[in-house]
Amino acid sequence: MQPLSLNSTMITTTDTTGNGAC
C-alpha cells in the first residue's frame, strides 16, 4: 500500500491491487 499521492499519479505502475482506483 503506497501513499495516496503515489497511487493517484501512477495507479497502473505502483498499484496492482486497485488501491489507487478507490
Backbone as ProteinMPNN parsed JSONL, in Angstrom:
{"seq_chain_A": "MQPLSLNSTMITTTDTTGNGAC", "coords_chain_A": {"N_chain_A": [[0.843, -1.2, 0.0], [0.886, 1.933, -1.136], [1.584, 5.478, -0.651], [-1.168, 7.834, -0.982], [-0.709, 9.824, -2.812], [1.204, 8.787, -4.535], [-0.194, 6.643, -5.566], [-2.262, 7.91, -6.931], [-0.907, 9.188, -8.937], [0.549, 7.214, -10.407], [-1.238, 4.724, -11.005], [-1.465, 2.321, -12.351], [1.15, 1.434, -12.485], [2.297, 1.557, -9.857], [0.244, 0.709, -8.132], [-1.18, -2.373, -7.952], [-3.136, -3.745, -6.825], [-5.376, -2.252, -6.746], [-5.757, -0.156, -5.117], [-5.281, 2.491, -5.67], [-7.295, 3.032, -7.377], [-9.561, 3.405, -5.926]], "CA_chain_A": [[0.0, 0.0, 0.0], [1.697, 3.123, -1.265], [0.909, 6.75, -0.333], [-2.247, 8.194, -1.894], [-0.163, 10.664, -3.864], [1.86, 7.898, -5.49], [-1.237, 5.845, -6.196], [-3.035, 8.742, -7.85], [-0.069, 9.534, -10.079], [0.798, 6.018, -11.208], [-2.101, 3.68, -10.466], [-1.199, 1.071, -13.056], [2.512, 1.002, -12.223], [2.542, 1.339, -8.447], [-0.861, -0.01, -7.513], [-1.645, -3.51, -8.737], [-4.272, -4.304, -6.101], [-6.525, -1.41, -7.038], [-5.897, 0.827, -4.042], [-5.305, 3.82, -6.255], [-8.554, 3.206, -8.096], [-10.561, 3.886, -4.973]], "C_chain_A": [[0.878, 1.251, 0.0], [0.888, 4.358, -0.895], [-0.122, 7.109, -1.391], [-1.726, 9.002, -3.069], [0.479, 9.81, -4.951], [0.822, 7.104, -6.265], [-2.002, 6.646, -7.241], [-2.229, 9.033, -9.109], [0.142, 8.338, -10.983], [0.038, 4.846, -10.608], [-1.727, 2.32, -11.066], [0.175, 0.528, -12.703], [2.704, 0.64, -10.756], [1.485, 0.434, -7.824], [-1.351, -1.144, -8.409], [-2.897, -4.095, -8.113], [-5.538, -3.497, -6.35], [-6.778, -0.388, -5.95], [-6.012, 2.24, -4.597], [-6.607, 4.111, -6.97], [-9.625, 3.786, -7.178], [-10.241, 5.32, -4.58]], "O_chain_A": [[1.523, 1.579, 0.996], [-0.34, 4.305, -0.831], [0.021, 6.74, -2.557], [-2.232, 8.886, -4.185], [0.318, 10.08, -6.141], [0.946, 6.916, -7.475], [-2.348, 6.128, -8.303], [-2.78, 9.116, -10.207], [-0.061, 8.429, -12.194], [0.579, 4.076, -9.814], [-1.682, 1.308, -10.367], [0.365, -0.686, -12.627], [3.207, -0.437, -10.436], [1.805, -0.492, -7.08], [-1.875, -0.901, -9.496], [-3.635, -4.84, -8.758], [-6.646, -4.005, -6.181], [-7.866, 0.18, -5.857], [-6.743, 3.076, -4.065], [-6.988, 5.267, -7.153], [-10.481, 4.559, -7.608], [-10.963, 5.917, -3.782]]}, "name": "protein", "num_of_chains": 1, "seq": "MQPLSLNSTMITTTDTTGNGAC"}
